[in-house]
Amino acid sequence: MPSPKSSSAANARDPVSAAGTQEAPASFEAALTELERLVATMESGKLTLDEALAAHKRGLDLARHCQAALTQAREQVRILEEETLKVFPGTDANNG
């Protein structure tokens, strides 16, 4: 059985306690929220070196997840705009 930790120490470590076993976030918003919490925890200076490294790794994973979600959204917008901005037959594209 693990030794009990103080409440404040446990709260400071909570975002990174299982960094090696955490799953992908459910959404962009969930990833961004977790990333913001991780940054705040790391900036608090209360993490051990191992915890800080785990938090950094998790933060990189979350940042990659967010970047991929933004790239996908950007591509969807591009496709939608191409569909919307097509010149229809019989119209003059220069009279826009």
N, CA, C and O atoms as a CHARMM CRD file, in Angstrom:
* protein
*
  384
    1    1 MET  N      0.84800  -1.17600   0.00000 PROA 1      0.00000
    2    1 MET  CA     0.00000   0.00000   0.00000 PROA 1      0.00000
    3    1 MET  C      0.89100   1.23600   0.00000 PROA 1      0.00000
    4    1 MET  O      1.80800   1.32400   0.81700 PROA 1      0.00000
    5    2 PRO  N      0.63900   2.22200  -0.92200 PROA 2      0.00000
    6    2 PRO  CA     1.46900   3.41100  -0.98500 PROA 2      0.00000
    7    2 PRO  C      1.29100   4.26400   0.25500 PROA 2      0.00000
    8    2 PRO  O      0.23400   4.26900   0.88600 PROA 2      0.00000
    9    3 SER  N      2.33900   4.98000   0.58400 PROA 3      0.00000
   10    3 SER  CA     2.26600   5.85300   1.75400 PROA 3      0.00000
   11    3 SER  C      1.37300   7.04100   1.45300 PROA 3      0.00000
   12    3 SER  O      1.36200   7.53700   0.32600 PROA 3      0.00000
   13    4 PRO  N      0.61400   7.51000   2.45800 PROA 4      0.00000
   14    4 PRO  CA    -0.26600   8.66000   2.22600 PROA 4      0.00000
   15    4 PRO  C      0.54700   9.92000   2.01200 PROA 4      0.00000
   16    4 PRO  O      1.62200  10.08700   2.58800 PROA 4      0.00000
   17    5 LYS  N      0.02300  10.80600   1.17600 PROA 5      0.00000
   18    5 LYS  CA     0.68800  12.06600   0.87800 PROA 5      0.00000
   19    5 LYS  C     -0.16800  13.19200   1.40800 PROA 5      0.00000
   20    5 LYS  O     -1.37600  13.03800   1.58800 PROA 5      0.00000
   21    6 SER  N      0.46000  14.31800   1.65600 PROA 6      0.00000
   22    6 SER  CA    -0.31100  15.46400   2.12900 PROA 6      0.00000
   23    6 SER  C     -1.25400  15.92800   1.03000 PROA 6      0.00000
   24    6 SER  O     -0.99100  15.71500  -0.15400 PROA 6      0.00000
   25    7 SER  N     -2.34000  16.55500   1.41900 PROA 7      0.00000
   26    7 SER  CA    -3.36100  16.99800   0.48300 PROA 7      0.00000
   27    7 SER  C     -2.80600  17.95700  -0.55900 PROA 7      0.00000
   28    7 SER  O     -3.08600  17.80500  -1.74800 PROA 7      0.00000
   29    8 SER  N     -2.02500  18.93900  -0.13200 PROA 8      0.00000
   30    8 SER  CA    -1.50100  19.91600  -1.08600 PROA 8      0.00000
   31    8 SER  C     -0.50300  19.27200  -2.05000 PROA 8      0.00000
   32    8 SER  O     -0.48800  19.60400  -3.23500 PROA 8      0.00000
   33    9 ALA  N      0.31500  18.37000  -1.56000 PROA 9      0.00000
   34    9 ALA  CA     1.26400  17.69100  -2.44300 PROA 9      0.00000
   35    9 ALA  C      0.52500  16.80500  -3.43200 PROA 9      0.00000
   36    9 ALA  O      0.90000  16.74000  -4.60300 PROA 9      0.00000
   37   10 ALA  N     -0.51000  16.13000  -2.98300 PROA 10     0.00000
   38   10 ALA  CA    -1.28400  15.27300  -3.87700 PROA 10     0.00000
   39   10 ALA  C     -1.96500  16.10700  -4.95200 PROA 10     0.00000
   40   10 ALA  O     -2.00500  15.70300  -6.11400 PROA 10     0.00000
   41   11 ASN  N     -2.50000  17.26400  -4.58000 PROA 11     0.00000
   42   11 ASN  CA    -3.14600  18.12400  -5.56400 PROA 11     0.00000
   43   11 ASN  C     -2.14700  18.65200  -6.57900 PROA 11     0.00000
   44   11 ASN  O     -2.46600  18.75300  -7.76300 PROA 11     0.00000
   45   12 ALA  N     -0.95400  18.98700  -6.14000 PROA 12     0.00000
   46   12 ALA  CA     0.06300  19.49600  -7.05400 PROA 12     0.00000
   47   12 ALA  C      0.49100  18.42000  -8.03700 PROA 12     0.00000
   48   12 ALA  O      0.84500  18.72600  -9.17500 PROA 12     0.00000
   49   13 ARG  N      0.46200  17.17600  -7.61200 PROA 13     0.00000
   50   13 ARG  CA     0.91500  16.07800  -8.46300 PROA 13     0.00000
   51   13 ARG  C     -0.21200  15.45200  -9.26900 PROA 13     0.00000
   52   13 ARG  O      0.05500  14.69800 -10.20400 PROA 13     0.00000
   53   14 ASP  N     -1.44700  15.74000  -8.93800 PROA 14     0.00000
   54   14 ASP  CA    -2.58400  15.07700  -9.55400 PROA 14     0.00000
   55   14 ASP  C     -2.54600  15.05700 -11.07700 PROA 14     0.00000
   56   14 ASP  O     -2.78200  13.99800 -11.65700 PROA 14     0.00000
   57   15 PRO  N     -2.25900  16.18100 -11.76700 PROA 15     0.00000
   58   15 PRO  CA    -2.28300  16.15100 -13.22700 PROA 15     0.00000
   59   15 PRO  C     -1.23700  15.24200 -13.84200 PROA 15     0.00000
   60   15 PRO  O     -1.36000  14.86500 -15.00800 PROA 15     0.00000
   61   16 VAL  N     -0.20700  14.87900 -13.08400 PROA 16     0.00000
   62   16 VAL  CA     0.86900  14.08500 -13.67300 PROA 16     0.00000
   63   16 VAL  C      1.03500  12.74500 -12.98800 PROA 16     0.00000
   64   16 VAL  O      1.96900  12.00900 -13.30500 PROA 16     0.00000
   65   17 SER  N      0.15400  12.40500 -12.05500 PROA 17     0.00000
   66   17 SER  CA     0.33800  11.19600 -11.27200 PROA 17     0.00000
   67   17 SER  C      0.36300   9.93500 -12.13000 PROA 17     0.00000
   68   17 SER  O      1.06000   8.97600 -11.80000 PROA 17     0.00000
   69   18 ALA  N     -0.38000   9.92700 -13.21200 PROA 18     0.00000
   70   18 ALA  CA    -0.41400   8.74300 -14.07200 PROA 18     0.00000
   71   18 ALA  C     -0.06700   9.11100 -15.50300 PROA 18     0.00000
   72   18 ALA  O     -0.67900   8.60200 -16.44200 PROA 18     0.00000
   73   19 ALA  N      0.90100   9.98400 -15.67800 PROA 19     0.00000
   74   19 ALA  CA     1.22900  10.49100 -17.01200 PROA 19     0.00000
   75   19 ALA  C      1.57300   9.37500 -17.99100 PROA 19     0.00000
   76   19 ALA  O      1.30700   9.49700 -19.18600 PROA 19     0.00000
   77   20 GLY  N      2.15400   8.30800 -17.50300 PROA 20     0.00000
   78   20 GLY  CA     2.51400   7.22400 -18.40500 PROA 20     0.00000
   79   20 GLY  C      1.33000   6.38800 -18.85100 PROA 20     0.00000
   80   20 GLY  O      1.43200   5.65000 -19.83000 PROA 20     0.00000
   81   21 THR  N      0.21100   6.49000 -18.15200 PROA 21     0.00000
   82   21 THR  CA    -0.92800   5.63900 -18.47200 PROA 21     0.00000
   83   21 THR  C     -2.14600   6.41900 -18.93300 PROA 21     0.00000
   84   21 THR  O     -3.19600   5.82200 -19.17100 PROA 21     0.00000
   85   22 GLN  N     -2.04100   7.73700 -19.06800 PROA 22     0.00000
   86   22 GLN  CA    -3.19700   8.53200 -19.46300 PROA 22     0.00000
   87   22 GLN  C     -3.52500   8.30700 -20.91900 PROA 22     0.00000
   88   22 GLN  O     -2.65000   8.09600 -21.75900 PROA 22     0.00000
   89   23 GLU  N     -4.81800   8.36100 -21.19000 PROA 23     0.00000
   90   23 GLU  CA    -5.30400   8.15400 -22.55200 PROA 23     0.00000
   91   23 GLU  C     -5.37000   9.47900 -23.29400 PROA 23     0.00000
   92   23 GLU  O     -5.16500  10.54800 -22.71900 PROA 23     0.00000
   93   24 ALA  N     -5.65600   9.38300 -24.56800 PROA 24     0.00000
   94   24 ALA  CA    -5.82900  10.59000 -25.36700 PROA 24     0.00000
   95   24 ALA  C     -7.05000  11.34800 -24.86000 PROA 24     0.00000
   96   24 ALA  O     -8.03600  10.73300 -24.45500 PROA 24     0.00000
   97   25 PRO  N     -6.99300  12.66900 -24.87700 PROA 25     0.00000
   98   25 PRO  CA    -8.12600  13.46300 -24.41100 PROA 25     0.00000
   99   25 PRO  C     -9.34600  13.25300 -25.29700 PROA 25     0.00000
  100   25 PRO  O     -9.22700  12.90600 -26.47200 PROA 25     0.00000
  101   26 ALA  N    -10.52000  13.46900 -24.71300 PROA 26     0.00000
  102   26 ALA  CA   -11.77600  13.25600 -25.43600 PROA 26     0.00000
  103   26 ALA  C    -12.01000  14.31800 -26.50700 PROA 26     0.00000
  104   26 ALA  O    -12.69900  14.05800 -27.49400 PROA 26     0.00000
  105   27 SER  N    -11.44800  15.50300 -26.32500 PROA 27     0.00000
  106   27 SER  CA   -11.69200  16.58900 -27.26900 PROA 27     0.00000
  107   27 SER  C    -10.53900  17.59200 -27.22300 PROA 27     0.00000
  108   27 SER  O     -9.65900  17.52100 -26.36600 PROA 27     0.00000
  109   28 PHE  N    -10.57300  18.51800 -28.16300 PROA 28     0.00000
  110   28 PHE  CA    -9.60000  19.60300 -28.18000 PROA 28     0.00000
  111   28 PHE  C     -9.70100  20.40100 -26.88800 PROA 28     0.00000
  112   28 PHE  O     -8.68800  20.73200 -26.27200 PROA 28     0.00000
  113   29 GLU  N    -10.93000  20.70800 -26.48000 PROA 29     0.00000
  114   29 GLU  CA   -11.14000  21.50200 -25.27700 PROA 29     0.00000
  115   29 GLU  C    -10.62200  20.80100 -24.03200 PROA 29     0.00000
  116   29 GLU  O    -10.03500  21.43600 -23.15500 PROA 29     0.00000
  117   30 ALA  N    -10.83800  19.48900 -23.95000 PROA 30     0.00000
  118   30 ALA  CA   -10.34200  18.71900 -22.80500 PROA 30     0.00000
  119   30 ALA  C     -8.81600  18.72700 -22.77900 PROA 30     0.00000
  120   30 ALA  O     -8.20900  18.86000 -21.71600 PROA 30     0.00000
  121   31 ALA  N     -8.20300  18.58500 -23.94400 PROA 31     0.00000
  122   31 ALA  CA    -6.73800  18.60200 -24.02500 PROA 31     0.00000
  123   31 ALA  C     -6.19500  19.96500 -23.62300 PROA 31     0.00000
  124   31 ALA  O     -5.21100  20.05100 -22.88800 PROA 31     0.00000
  125   32 LEU  N     -6.82700  21.02300 -24.09700 PROA 32     0.00000
  126   32 LEU  CA    -6.36600  22.36100 -23.78000 PROA 32     0.00000
  127   32 LEU  C     -6.50700  22.65600 -22.28800 PROA 32     0.00000
  128   32 LEU  O     -5.61700  23.26000 -21.68900 PROA 32     0.00000
  129   33 THR  N     -7.61500  22.23400 -21.68900 PROA 33     0.00000
  130   33 THR  CA    -7.82200  22.42600 -20.25200 PROA 33     0.00000
  131   33 THR  C     -6.76300  21.68100 -19.45300 PROA 33     0.00000
  132   33 THR  O     -6.18700  22.22700 -18.51300 PROA 33     0.00000
  133   34 GLU  N     -6.50800  20.43000 -19.83000 PROA 34     0.00000
  134   34 GLU  CA    -5.49200  19.64300 -19.11900 PROA 34     0.00000
  135   34 GLU  C     -4.11200  20.26700 -19.30100 PROA 34     0.00000
  136   34 GLU  O     -3.32400  20.31800 -18.35600 PROA 34     0.00000
  137   35 LEU  N     -3.81900  20.73600 -20.49300 PROA 35     0.00000
  138   35 LEU  CA    -2.52600  21.36900 -20.75700 PROA 35     0.00000
  139   35 LEU  C     -2.36200  22.62600 -19.90700 PROA 35     0.00000
  140   35 LEU  O     -1.29000  22.85700 -19.34800 PROA 35     0.00000
  141   36 GLU  N     -3.40500  23.43200 -19.80600 PROA 36     0.00000
  142   36 GLU  CA    -3.33500  24.63700 -18.97800 PROA 36     0.00000
  143   36 GLU  C     -3.08800  24.28300 -17.51200 PROA 36     0.00000
  144   36 GLU  O     -2.31300  24.95900 -16.83600 PROA 36     0.00000
  145   37 ARG  N     -3.74100  23.22900 -17.01700 PROA 37     0.00000
  146   37 ARG  CA    -3.52400  22.79000 -15.63900 PROA 37     0.00000
  147   37 ARG  C     -2.09300  22.29900 -15.43200 PROA 37     0.00000
  148   37 ARG  O     -1.46000  22.58600 -14.41600 PROA 37     0.00000
  149   38 LEU  N     -1.60100  21.55400 -16.41800 PROA 38     0.00000
  150   38 LEU  CA    -0.22600  21.04900 -16.32600 PROA 38     0.00000
  151   38 LEU  C      0.77300  22.19500 -16.25700 PROA 38     0.00000
  152   38 LEU  O      1.69700  22.16900 -15.44400 PROA 38     0.00000
  153   39 VAL  N      0.59300  23.18800 -17.09700 PROA 39     0.00000
  154   39 VAL  CA     1.50700  24.33000 -17.10900 PROA 39     0.00000
  155   39 VAL  C      1.48000  25.03200 -15.75300 PROA 39     0.00000
  156   39 VAL  O      2.52800  25.37000 -15.20300 PROA 39     0.00000
  157   40 ALA  N      0.28800  25.24700 -15.22300 PROA 40     0.00000
  158   40 ALA  CA     0.17600  25.90700 -13.91300 PROA 40     0.00000
  159   40 ALA  C      0.86900  25.08400 -12.83200 PROA 40     0.00000
  160   40 ALA  O      1.54900  25.63700 -11.96800 PROA 40     0.00000
  161   41 THR  N      0.69800  23.77600 -12.87800 PROA 41     0.00000
  162   41 THR  CA     1.33100  22.90100 -11.89300 PROA 41     0.00000
  163   41 THR  C      2.85100  22.95500 -12.02100 PROA 41     0.00000
  164   41 THR  O      3.56400  23.03000 -11.02100 PROA 41     0.00000
  165   42 MET  N      3.33600  22.91500 -13.25400 PROA 42     0.00000
  166   42 MET  CA     4.77900  22.97400 -13.46600 PROA 42     0.00000
  167   42 MET  C      5.33700  24.32200 -13.02900 PROA 42     0.00000
  168   42 MET  O      6.42300  24.39000 -12.45300 PROA 42     0.00000
  169   43 GLU  N      4.60500  25.38500 -13.29900 PROA 43     0.00000
  170   43 GLU  CA     5.07800  26.71600 -12.92100 PROA 43     0.00000
  171   43 GLU  C      5.07000  26.92800 -11.41000 PROA 43     0.00000
  172   43 GLU  O      5.76000  27.81100 -10.90100 PROA 43     0.00000
  173   44 SER  N      4.29300  26.12300 -10.69500 PROA 44     0.00000
  174   44 SER  CA     4.23300  26.26400  -9.23900 PROA 44     0.00000
  175   44 SER  C      5.55100  25.87800  -8.58000 PROA 44     0.00000
  176   44 SER  O      5.83800  26.31100  -7.46400 PROA 44     0.00000
  177   45 GLY  N      6.36100  25.05900  -9.26900 PROA 45     0.00000
  178   45 GLY  CA     7.64600  24.64500  -8.73400 PROA 45     0.00000
  179   45 GLY  C      7.54700  23.57700  -7.65700 PROA 45     0.00000
  180   45 GLY  O      8.51900  23.32500  -6.94600 PROA 45     0.00000
  181   46 LYS  N      6.39100  22.95000  -7.52900 PROA 46     0.00000
  182   46 LYS  CA     6.19200  21.96500  -6.46100 PROA 46     0.00000
  183   46 LYS  C      6.40200  20.52500  -6.92100 PROA 46     0.00000
  184   46 LYS  O      6.21900  19.59900  -6.13200 PROA 46     0.00000
  185   47 LEU  N      6.77500  20.32400  -8.15700 PROA 47     0.00000
  186   47 LEU  CA     6.96200  18.96900  -8.66600 PROA 47     0.00000
  187   47 LEU  C      8.40200  18.51500  -8.46600 PROA 47     0.00000
  188   47 LEU  O      9.34100  19.31000  -8.50500 PROA 47     0.00000
  189   48 THR  N      8.54500  17.22000  -8.25200 PROA 48     0.00000
  190   48 THR  CA     9.89100  16.64700  -8.23000 PROA 48     0.00000
  191   48 THR  C     10.40800  16.62000  -9.66700 PROA 48     0.00000
  192   48 THR  O      9.65700  16.88100 -10.60600 PROA 48     0.00000
  193   49 LEU  N     11.65900  16.31200  -9.83000 PROA 49     0.00000
  194   49 LEU  CA    12.23000  16.23900 -11.17300 PROA 49     0.00000
  195   49 LEU  C     11.49600  15.20100 -12.01500 PROA 49     0.00000
  196   49 LEU  O     11.14600  15.47200 -13.16400 PROA 49     0.00000
  197   50 ASP  N     11.25900  14.01900 -11.45800 PROA 50     0.00000
  198   50 ASP  CA    10.56000  12.97100 -12.20600 PROA 50     0.00000
  199   50 ASP  C      9.14200  13.39800 -12.57700 PROA 50     0.00000
  200   50 ASP  O      8.67800  13.13500 -13.68700 PROA 50     0.00000
  201   51 GLU  N      8.46400  14.05200 -11.65000 PROA 51     0.00000
  202   51 GLU  CA     7.10400  14.52500 -11.92500 PROA 51     0.00000
  203   51 GLU  C      7.11100  15.61300 -13.00100 PROA 51     0.00000
  204   51 GLU  O      6.23600  15.65000 -13.86600 PROA 51     0.00000
  205   52 ALA  N      8.10600  16.49400 -12.93600 PROA 52     0.00000
  206   52 ALA  CA     8.21500  17.56000 -13.93500 PROA 52     0.00000
  207   52 ALA  C      8.48700  16.97300 -15.31500 PROA 52     0.00000
  208   52 ALA  O      7.93300  17.44300 -16.30800 PROA 52     0.00000
  209   53 LEU  N      9.32800  15.95600 -15.38300 PROA 53     0.00000
  210   53 LEU  CA     9.60000  15.30800 -16.67100 PROA 53     0.00000
  211   53 LEU  C      8.35600  14.61300 -17.21400 PROA 53     0.00000
  212   53 LEU  O      8.06800  14.69200 -18.40800 PROA 53     0.00000
  213   54 ALA  N      7.62200  13.93500 -16.34000 PROA 54     0.00000
  214   54 ALA  CA     6.37800  13.28400 -16.75900 PROA 54     0.00000
  215   54 ALA  C      5.36400  14.32500 -17.22100 PROA 54     0.00000
  216   54 ALA  O      4.66900  14.11800 -18.21600 PROA 54     0.00000
  217   55 ALA  N      5.27900  15.43600 -16.50700 PROA 55     0.00000
  218   55 ALA  CA     4.35500  16.50700 -16.88600 PROA 55     0.00000
  219   55 ALA  C      4.76100  17.10400 -18.23000 PROA 55     0.00000
  220   55 ALA  O      3.90600  17.39900 -19.06400 PROA 55     0.00000
  221   56 HSD  N      6.06100  17.28100 -18.43900 PROA 56     0.00000
  222   56 HSD  CA     6.54400  17.82100 -19.71100 PROA 56     0.00000
  223   56 HSD  C      6.18200  16.88100 -20.86300 PROA 56     0.00000
  224   56 HSD  O      5.71700  17.32500 -21.91300 PROA 56     0.00000
  225   57 LYS  N      6.39800  15.59300 -20.65800 PROA 57     0.00000
  226   57 LYS  CA     6.05500  14.60800 -21.69400 PROA 57     0.00000
  227   57 LYS  C      4.56700  14.63900 -22.00100 PROA 57     0.00000
  228   57 LYS  O      4.16800  14.65400 -23.16500 PROA 57     0.00000
  229   58 ARG  N      3.74300  14.65000 -20.95100 PROA 58     0.00000
  230   58 ARG  CA     2.29200  14.70000 -21.14800 PROA 58     0.00000
  231   58 ARG  C      1.90500  15.99900 -21.85500 PROA 58     0.00000
  232   58 ARG  O      1.04300  16.00000 -22.73400 PROA 58     0.00000
  233   59 GLY  N      2.54100  17.09300 -21.46900 PROA 59     0.00000
  234   59 GLY  CA     2.25500  18.37300 -22.10400 PROA 59     0.00000
  235   59 GLY  C      2.57000  18.35600 -23.59300 PROA 59     0.00000
  236   59 GLY  O      1.81300  18.89900 -24.39800 PROA 59     0.00000
  237   60 LEU  N      3.67800  17.74000 -23.95800 PROA 60     0.00000
  238   60 LEU  CA     4.01300  17.61800 -25.37900 PROA 60     0.00000
  239   60 LEU  C      2.97300  16.79100 -26.12100 PROA 60     0.00000
  240   60 LEU  O      2.57500  17.13600 -27.23400 PROA 60     0.00000
  241   61 ASP  N      2.53200  15.69400 -25.49800 PROA 61     0.00000
  242   61 ASP  CA     1.49500  14.86300 -26.11700 PROA 61     0.00000
  243   61 ASP  C      0.20400  15.65400 -26.30400 PROA 61     0.00000
  244   61 ASP  O     -0.44100  15.56900 -27.34900 PROA 61     0.00000
  245   62 LEU  N     -0.16600  16.42400 -25.28200 PROA 62     0.00000
  246   62 LEU  CA    -1.39100  17.22700 -25.36500 PROA 62     0.00000
  247   62 LEU  C     -1.25000  18.31800 -26.42600 PROA 62     0.00000
  248   62 LEU  O     -2.19100  18.58200 -27.17400 PROA 62     0.00000
  249   63 ALA  N     -0.08900  18.94600 -26.49200 PROA 63     0.00000
  250   63 ALA  CA     0.13500  19.98700 -27.49400 PROA 63     0.00000
  251   63 ALA  C      0.04600  19.40200 -28.90900 PROA 63     0.00000
  252   63 ALA  O     -0.51200  20.02700 -29.81000 PROA 63     0.00000
  253   64 ARG  N      0.59400  18.21500 -29.09100 PROA 64     0.00000
  254   64 ARG  CA     0.49900  17.54900 -30.40700 PROA 64     0.00000
  255   64 ARG  C     -0.95800  17.23500 -30.74100 PROA 64     0.00000
  256   64 ARG  O     -1.39100  17.40900 -31.88000 PROA 64     0.00000
  257   65 HSD  N     -1.71300  16.76900 -29.74000 PROA 65     0.00000
  258   65 HSD  CA    -3.13300  16.47400 -29.94700 PROA 65     0.00000
  259   65 HSD  C     -3.86800  17.74600 -30.37400 PROA 65     0.00000
  260   65 HSD  O     -4.64900  17.72300 -31.32500 PROA 65     0.00000
  261   66 CYS  N     -3.61900  18.85200 -29.67500 PROA 66     0.00000
  262   66 CYS  CA    -4.27300  20.11900 -30.00700 PROA 66     0.00000
  263   66 CYS  C     -3.87600  20.58300 -31.40600 PROA 66     0.00000
  264   66 CYS  O     -4.72500  21.03100 -32.17800 PROA 66     0.00000
  265   67 GLN  N     -2.59600  20.47900 -31.73200 PROA 67     0.00000
  266   67 GLN  CA    -2.12900  20.89900 -33.04900 PROA 67     0.00000
  267   67 GLN  C     -2.78300  20.07000 -34.15400 PROA 67     0.00000
  268   67 GLN  O     -3.17300  20.61400 -35.18700 PROA 67     0.00000
  269   68 ALA  N     -2.90400  18.77500 -33.94500 PROA 68     0.00000
  270   68 ALA  CA    -3.54900  17.91400 -34.93900 PROA 68     0.00000
  271   68 ALA  C     -5.02500  18.28100 -35.09600 PROA 68     0.00000
  272   68 ALA  O     -5.54600  18.30600 -36.21100 PROA 68     0.00000
  273   69 ALA  N     -5.69200  18.56300 -33.98700 PROA 69     0.00000
  274   69 ALA  CA    -7.10700  18.94100 -34.04500 PROA 69     0.00000
  275   69 ALA  C     -7.27500  20.26300 -34.79300 PROA 69     0.00000
  276   69 ALA  O     -8.20200  20.41600 -35.58900 PROA 69     0.00000
  277   70 LEU  N     -6.37800  21.21800 -34.53700 PROA 70     0.00000
  278   70 LEU  CA    -6.44600  22.50400 -35.23500 PROA 70     0.00000
  279   70 LEU  C     -6.14600  22.35100 -36.71900 PROA 70     0.00000
  280   70 LEU  O     -6.77900  23.00100 -37.55000 PROA 70     0.00000
  281   71 THR  N     -5.19800  21.50800 -37.05300 PROA 71     0.00000
  282   71 THR  CA    -4.87400  21.25900 -38.46000 PROA 71     0.00000
  283   71 THR  C     -6.06500  20.64300 -39.17900 PROA 71     0.00000
  284   71 THR  O     -6.38500  21.02300 -40.30500 PROA 71     0.00000
  285   72 GLN  N     -6.71900  19.68700 -38.52200 PROA 72     0.00000
  286   72 GLN  CA    -7.89200  19.05200 -39.10800 PROA 72     0.00000
  287   72 GLN  C     -9.03000  20.06100 -39.28000 PROA 72     0.00000
  288   72 GLN  O     -9.69900  20.06700 -40.31300 PROA 72     0.00000
  289   73 ALA  N     -9.25100  20.90100 -38.28900 PROA 73     0.00000
  290   73 ALA  CA   -10.30600  21.91800 -38.37900 PROA 73     0.00000
  291   73 ALA  C     -9.99500  22.91400 -39.50300 PROA 73     0.00000
  292   73 ALA  O    -10.88400  23.30600 -40.25900 PROA 73     0.00000
  293   74 ARG  N     -8.73800  23.31300 -39.60100 PROA 74     0.00000
  294   74 ARG  CA    -8.32400  24.24400 -40.66000 PROA 74     0.00000
  295   74 ARG  C     -8.59200  23.62800 -42.03600 PROA 74     0.00000
  296   74 ARG  O     -9.05600  24.31600 -42.94500 PROA 74     0.00000
  297   75 GLU  N     -8.30400  22.35700 -42.18700 PROA 75     0.00000
  298   75 GLU  CA    -8.54200  21.67200 -43.45800 PROA 75     0.00000
  299   75 GLU  C    -10.02900  21.59900 -43.76700 PROA 75     0.00000
  300   75 GLU  O    -10.43600  21.78200 -44.91400 PROA 75     0.00000
  301   76 GLN  N    -10.84000  21.33400 -42.75300 PROA 76     0.00000
  302   76 GLN  CA   -12.29400  21.29000 -42.95400 PROA 76     0.00000
  303   76 GLN  C    -12.82200  22.65700 -43.38500 PROA 76     0.00000
  304   76 GLN  O    -13.68100  22.73800 -44.26400 PROA 76     0.00000
  305   77 VAL  N    -12.32200  23.72300 -42.78000 PROA 77     0.00000
  306   77 VAL  CA   -12.73400  25.07600 -43.15600 PROA 77     0.00000
  307   77 VAL  C    -12.32200  25.35500 -44.59400 PROA 77     0.00000
  308   77 VAL  O    -13.09900  25.91800 -45.36400 PROA 77     0.00000
  309   78 ARG  N    -11.10900  24.96600 -44.96100 PROA 78     0.00000
  310   78 ARG  CA   -10.63500  25.18200 -46.33300 PROA 78     0.00000
  311   78 ARG  C    -11.55100  24.48500 -47.33400 PROA 78     0.00000
  312   78 ARG  O    -11.92400  25.06200 -48.35600 PROA 78     0.00000
  313   79 ILE  N    -11.90700  23.24900 -47.03100 PROA 79     0.00000
  314   79 ILE  CA   -12.78400  22.48600 -47.93000 PROA 79     0.00000
  315   79 ILE  C    -14.15900  23.14600 -48.01200 PROA 79     0.00000
  316   79 ILE  O    -14.72000  23.27100 -49.10100 PROA 79     0.00000
  317   80 LEU  N    -14.70000  23.56300 -46.88800 PROA 80     0.00000
  318   80 LEU  CA   -16.00000  24.22600 -46.88700 PROA 80     0.00000
  319   80 LEU  C    -15.96200  25.52300 -47.68100 PROA 80     0.00000
  320   80 LEU  O    -16.89100  25.82100 -48.43200 PROA 80     0.00000
  321   81 GLU  N    -14.90100  26.28800 -47.52100 PROA 81     0.00000
  322   81 GLU  CA   -14.78400  27.54300 -48.25100 PROA 81     0.00000
  323   81 GLU  C    -14.63700  27.29700 -49.74700 PROA 81     0.00000
  324   81 GLU  O    -15.17700  28.06000 -50.54800 PROA 81     0.00000
  325   82 GLU  N    -13.92900  26.26500 -50.13500 PROA 82     0.00000
  326   82 GLU  CA   -13.80000  25.95200 -51.55700 PROA 82     0.00000
  327   82 GLU  C    -15.15500  25.60300 -52.14600 PROA 82     0.00000
  328   82 GLU  O    -15.46700  25.99600 -53.27100 PROA 82     0.00000
  329   83 GLU  N    -15.95400  24.87500 -51.40000 PROA 83     0.00000
  330   83 GLU  CA   -17.29800  24.51600 -51.86300 PROA 83     0.00000
  331   83 GLU  C    -18.17600  25.75900 -51.97300 PROA 83     0.00000
  332   83 GLU  O    -18.94600  25.88700 -52.92500 PROA 83     0.00000
  333   84 THR  N    -18.07400  26.66300 -51.02500 PROA 84     0.00000
  334   84 THR  CA   -18.90400  27.85700 -50.97200 PROA 84     0.00000
  335   84 THR  C    -18.48100  28.88500 -52.00900 PROA 84     0.00000
  336   84 THR  O    -19.31900  29.57600 -52.58800 PROA 84     0.00000
  337   85 LEU  N    -17.19000  28.98200 -52.23600 PROA 85     0.00000
  338   85 LEU  CA   -16.67200  30.04700 -53.08800 PROA 85     0.00000
  339   85 LEU  C    -16.48000  29.63600 -54.54900 PROA 85     0.00000
  340   85 LEU  O    -15.79800  30.32900 -55.30400 PROA 85     0.00000
  341   86 LYS  N    -17.07300  28.51900 -54.94400 PROA 86     0.00000
  342   86 LYS  CA   -16.96300  28.09600 -56.33700 PROA 86     0.00000
  343   86 LYS  C    -17.70700  29.08100 -57.23500 PROA 86     0.00000
  344   86 LYS  O    -18.74000  29.63200 -56.85600 PROA 86     0.00000
  345   87 VAL  N    -17.16700  29.28700 -58.42000 PROA 87     0.00000
  346   87 VAL  CA   -17.84400  30.10800 -59.42300 PROA 87     0.00000
  347   87 VAL  C    -18.80900  29.20000 -60.13900 PROA 87     0.00000
  348   87 VAL  O    -18.43100  28.15000 -60.65800 PROA 87     0.00000
  349   88 PHE  N    -20.06100  29.61200 -60.16200 PROA 88     0.00000
  350   88 PHE  CA   -21.07800  28.80100 -60.79600 PROA 88     0.00000
  351   88 PHE  C    -21.10600  29.07600 -62.29700 PROA 88     0.00000
  352   88 PHE  O    -20.80700  30.18700 -62.73400 PROA 88     0.00000
  353   89 PRO  N    -21.46600  28.06400 -63.08300 PROA 89     0.00000
  354   89 PRO  CA   -21.53900  28.25300 -64.53400 PROA 89     0.00000
  355   89 PRO  C    -22.50500  29.38900 -64.88900 PROA 89     0.00000
  356   89 PRO  O    -23.58400  29.50200 -64.30600 PROA 89     0.00000
  357   90 GLY  N    -22.11200  30.21600 -65.83800 PROA 90     0.00000
  358   90 GLY  CA   -22.96800  31.30100 -66.26500 PROA 90     0.00000
  359   90 GLY  C    -22.76100  32.59700 -65.50600 PROA 90     0.00000
  360   90 GLY  O    -23.39300  33.60600 -65.81500 PROA 90     0.00000
  361   91 THR  N    -21.86100  32.57900 -64.49400 PROA 91     0.00000
  362   91 THR  CA   -21.57000  33.81400 -63.77200 PROA 91     0.00000
  363   91 THR  C    -20.18400  34.27600 -64.14500 PROA 91     0.00000
  364   91 THR  O    -19.34000  33.47100 -64.53800 PROA 91     0.00000
  365   92 ASP  N    -19.94800  35.54300 -64.02700 PROA 92     0.00000
  366   92 ASP  CA   -18.64200  36.11100 -64.35100 PROA 92     0.00000
  367   92 ASP  C    -17.83400  36.25100 -63.07800 PROA 92     0.00000
  368   92 ASP  O    -18.21100  37.01900 -62.19200 PROA 92     0.00000
  369   93 ALA  N    -16.75300  35.54100 -62.96700 PROA 93     0.00000
  370   93 ALA  CA   -15.91800  35.54500 -61.75100 PROA 93     0.00000
  371   93 ALA  C    -15.30800  36.92500 -61.50000 PROA 93     0.00000
  372   93 ALA  O    -14.97700  37.24400 -60.35800 PROA 93     0.00000
  373   94 ASN  N    -15.15200  37.74400 -62.53100 PROA 94     0.00000
  374   94 ASN  CA   -14.52500  39.05600 -62.37700 PROA 94     0.00000
  375   94 ASN  C    -15.48800  40.12000 -61.87600 PROA 94     0.00000
  376   94 ASN  O    -15.05100  41.20500 -61.49300 PROA 94     0.00000
  377   95 ASN  N    -16.78100  39.84100 -61.86800 PROA 95     0.00000
  378   95 ASN  CA   -17.76800  40.83400 -61.41700 PROA 95     0.00000
  379   95 ASN  C    -18.04600  40.75000 -59.93500 PROA 95     0.00000
  380   95 ASN  O    -18.87100  41.51900 -59.44300 PROA 95     0.00000
  381   96 GLY  N    -17.38100  39.82700 -59.16500 PROA 96     0.00000
  382   96 GLY  CA   -17.56000  39.51300 -57.78200 PROA 96     0.00000
  383   96 GLY  C    -18.02700  40.53000 -56.90900 PROA 96     0.00000
  384   96 GLY  O    -18.19100  40.29000 -55.71200 PROA 96     0.00000
